[in-house]
Amino acid sequence: MTADRQTIWLASFPKSGNTWLRLLLANLLCADEKPVDINDVPLPAAPLVNRVAMEEMTLIDSSLLLRHEVDLLRPAWTRQMLAQQSGRRFVKTHDNYRLNHDHEPIFGRDASMRALYVVRDPRDVAVSLAHHYGCTLDQGVMHINRSSTTAPLQIKHYVNRFDDVLCNWTEHVSSWLEQTDMPLQMLRYEDLLAQPVDTFTAALDFLDLQMTRDVVERAVRFSAFDQLQKQERDAGFHERLQGSTAPFFRSGRAGAWSDVLSPAQAQRIVDTHQPLMQKLGYL
């Protein structure tokens, strides 16, 4: 496979480390003598699937469409989006992997596609979500546990992005790990924290990106949480929501949920996701 035709999906459930992965890649591929600007990441990335762009392509008011109707349009839009760019493209998504009613993946099918999927302990994700959305811990737990059967059918008009979480944590993770349409490498957030150079190098090997250890170590150093936190303190971060109750780069610790969640809250997450949590080493 050549880089001229490589599309790399950077997928995850929200607040699982996707932004950190993008910054690691940017600091690997684009940094000079200092870390890349977190508000101007120079990573060669395709644009997010958004309402305005799709409406311009289809001439359809997307607020009139149900979610399954939007999913029917997604493959064609993705093909058009990717055809406009050359080289290696990175596309961030929080979508679960799913087929539309025509039995086509919403991402389309293309031999050039690969995926990196970042997974994180759902108990830590619930805490991070609560801070990110400015909601209660109980609501963060509900977000993690919400089944796809509870997702609204209609897309609200004010939501500009179509990539959305329509399922709970287990459904989301499983949808990507069990798909067979594109090669996928899973990265555990906790492994990126504990062995960042080795874990990141394994992901790069999967992408056929051969880098010296010194270059990888520099990317890891430039993407360290204290570096990201300093940039956010100095200049803010555009991905931080207005209602957030903490900085976007809040702590980055693994296992911090044990200091925050009540035993009952943690148990509700385990009760919902125990099989997959055990499989991935979280129990």
C-alpha positions in Angstrom: 0.0 0.0 0.0 1.3 3.5 -0.9 0.8 6.6 1.1 -0.8 8.1 -2.0 -3.9 6.1 -1.3 -4.0 5.6 2.4 -6.9 6.8 4.6 -6.4 6.2 8.3 -9.4 6.5 10.6 -8.6 7.6 14.1 -11.6 6.2 16.0 -12.7 6.1 19.6 -15.5 6.5 22.0 -15.4 10.2 23.1 -12.8 11.1 25.8 -10.7 8.0 25.2 -7.5 9.6 23.9 -8.3 10.4 20.3 -7.1 14.0 20.5 -3.9 12.9 22.2 -3.3 10.3 19.4 -3.7 13.0 16.8 -1.2 15.2 18.6 1.3 12.4 18.8 1.0 11.9 15.0 1.3 15.6 14.4 4.3 15.9 16.5 5.8 12.9 14.8 5.1 14.0 11.2 5.0 17.8 11.4 6.9 19.2 14.4 10.2 21.1 14.0 12.1 22.3 17.1 9.0 22.7 19.3 5.7 21.0 19.8 2.9 21.7 17.3 0.2 24.2 18.2 -2.7 22.4 19.8 -5.1 24.9 18.2 -3.5 24.5 14.7 -2.6 20.9 14.2 -0.9 20.6 10.9 -1.7 16.9 10.5 -2.9 16.1 6.9 -6.5 15.3 7.8 -9.7 15.1 5.9 -12.6 17.3 7.2 -15.2 16.0 9.6 -18.5 14.9 8.1 -20.6 17.9 8.8 -24.1 19.1 8.0 -23.1 22.1 5.8 -20.8 20.2 3.5 -23.3 17.4 3.1 -26.2 19.8 2.3 -24.0 21.5 -0.3 -23.4 18.1 -1.9 -27.0 16.8 -1.8 -29.0 20.0 -1.8 -31.1 18.4 0.9 -32.1 20.0 4.2 -30.6 17.4 6.4 -32.8 18.4 9.4 -35.7 16.7 7.5 -33.8 13.4 7.4 -33.9 10.6 9.9 -30.5 9.2 11.0 -30.8 6.1 8.9 -31.4 8.3 5.9 -28.3 10.3 6.6 -26.4 7.1 6.9 -27.5 6.2 3.3 -25.7 9.4 2.2 -22.6 9.0 4.2 -20.6 6.6 1.9 -21.0 8.8 -1.1 -20.0 11.9 0.9 -17.0 10.1 2.3 -15.8 9.0 -1.2 -16.1 12.6 -2.4 -14.4 14.0 0.6 -11.4 11.6 0.3 -11.1 12.0 -3.5 -10.4 15.7 -3.0 -7.2 14.9 -1.0 -4.0 13.1 -1.9 -1.4 11.4 0.2 -1.9 9.9 3.6 -5.2 11.2 5.2 -6.1 11.0 8.9 -9.8 11.2 9.8 -10.9 11.5 13.4 -14.3 10.0 14.2 -16.4 9.1 17.2 -18.9 7.2 15.1 -19.5 3.6 15.9 -18.8 1.3 12.9 -22.1 0.4 11.3 -23.8 -0.5 8.0 -26.6 1.6 6.5 -29.8 0.2 5.2 -28.0 -0.6 1.9 -25.6 -2.8 3.9 -22.8 -0.5 3.1 -20.4 0.9 5.8 -21.1 4.5 6.5 -17.4 5.1 6.0 -17.6 3.4 2.5 -15.3 0.5 1.4 -11.8 1.2 0.1 -8.7 -1.0 0.1 -6.6 2.0 1.2 -8.4 2.3 4.5 -6.9 1.4 7.9 -8.0 2.3 11.4 -6.4 3.0 14.7 -8.9 2.5 17.5 -8.2 4.0 21.0 -9.9 2.3 23.9 -9.9 3.4 27.5 -11.3 2.1 30.8 -15.0 3.1 30.7 -15.0 4.2 34.3 -12.3 6.8 33.5 -14.2 7.8 30.3 -17.4 8.4 32.4 -15.5 10.8 34.7 -13.9 12.6 31.8 -17.2 12.9 30.0 -18.8 14.5 33.0 -16.1 17.2 33.2 -16.1 17.7 29.4 -19.9 18.1 29.1 -20.3 19.9 32.4 -22.8 17.3 33.6 -23.0 15.1 36.8 -21.2 11.9 37.3 -24.5 10.0 37.2 -25.1 11.5 33.7 -21.6 10.6 32.7 -22.3 7.0 33.7 -25.6 7.1 31.8 -23.8 8.3 28.7 -21.4 5.3 28.9 -24.3 2.9 29.5 -26.8 4.2 27.0 -27.9 1.6 24.5 -28.3 2.3 20.8 -32.0 1.7 21.2 -32.3 5.0 23.1 -30.7 7.3 20.5 -33.0 9.8 18.9 -34.1 9.1 15.3 -34.1 12.7 14.2 -31.0 14.9 14.0 -31.3 18.2 15.7 -31.0 21.1 13.3 -28.3 23.0 15.4 -25.9 20.1 15.4 -23.4 20.7 12.7 -21.6 17.4 12.9 -23.0 14.0 11.9 -20.4 11.8 13.6 -22.2 11.0 16.8 -22.2 8.3 19.5 -25.4 6.3 18.9 -24.6 3.5 21.3 -23.0 2.6 24.6 -19.3 1.9 25.3 -19.4 -1.9 24.7 -21.4 -1.5 21.5 -19.0 1.2 20.2 -15.8 -0.7 20.9 -17.2 -4.0 19.6 -18.4 -2.4 16.4 -14.9 -1.5 15.5 -13.0 -4.5 16.8 -15.4 -6.9 15.1 -15.6 -5.3 11.7 -13.7 -6.9 8.9 -13.8 -4.2 6.2 -10.5 -2.6 7.0 -7.3 -3.6 9.0 -7.4 -2.2 12.5 -4.9 -1.8 15.3 -6.3 -1.2 18.8 -4.4 1.0 21.2 -5.2 1.0 24.9 -5.0 4.4 26.4 -3.4 3.0 29.5 -0.6 1.4 27.4 0.0 4.7 25.7 0.5 6.2 29.2 2.6 3.4 30.6 4.8 2.6 27.6 4.2 5.5 25.2 7.2 4.9 22.9 6.7 1.2 22.5 2.9 1.5 22.1 3.1 4.3 19.6 5.8 2.6 17.7 3.6 -0.5 17.3 0.9 1.7 15.8 3.3 3.3 13.4 4.5 -0.1 12.3 0.9 -1.0 11.6 0.7 2.1 9.4 4.0 1.3 7.6 5.5 4.4 9.1 9.1 3.6 9.8 10.6 6.1 12.2 13.8 6.1 14.3 13.4 5.7 18.0 14.7 9.3 18.6 12.0 10.7 16.4 9.3 8.8 18.2 10.7 9.7 21.6 10.6 13.4 20.6 7.0 13.1 19.4 6.1 11.5 22.8 7.9 14.3 24.7 6.3 17.0 22.7 2.9 15.4 23.3 3.3 15.0 27.1 0.4 16.1 29.1 2.3 18.8 30.9 3.1 20.3 27.5 -0.5 20.1 26.4 -1.8 21.5 29.6 0.7 24.4 29.4 -0.5 25.3 25.9 -4.1 25.1 27.0 -3.4 27.4 30.0 -1.6 29.9 27.8 -3.9 30.0 24.8 -7.0 27.9 25.5 -8.2 25.0 23.4 -10.8 25.2 20.7 -12.1 21.7 21.3 -13.0 22.5 24.9 -16.8 23.0 25.2 -18.2 26.1 26.7 -20.0 24.3 29.5 -16.9 22.2 30.5 -16.1 22.2 34.2 -12.4 21.4 33.7 -9.6 22.0 31.2 -9.7 19.7 28.1 -6.3 18.2 29.1 -7.4 17.7 32.7 -5.2 15.0 34.2 -4.7 12.1 31.8 -4.3 9.6 34.6 -5.3 6.0 34.4 -7.5 4.7 37.2 -8.5 8.1 38.5 -12.1 6.9 38.5 -11.5 5.2 41.9 -11.0 8.6 43.5 -14.2 10.0 42.0 -16.9 7.5 41.3 -19.0 6.1 44.1 -19.0 2.3 44.4 -22.5 2.2 43.1 -21.6 4.3 40.0 -18.6 2.2 39.2 -20.7 -1.0 39.6 -23.3 0.2 37.2 -20.6 0.5 34.6 -19.2 -2.9 35.4 -22.7 -4.5 35.3 -23.2 -3.1 31.8 -19.8 -3.8 30.3 -18.2 -6.6 32.3 -17.5 -9.1 29.5 -15.6 -6.6 27.3 -13.9 -4.9 30.3 -12.6 -8.4 31.3 -11.5 -9.1 27.7 -9.6 -5.8 27.5 -7.9 -6.2 30.9 -9.9 -3.6 32.8 -11.2 -6.2 35.4 
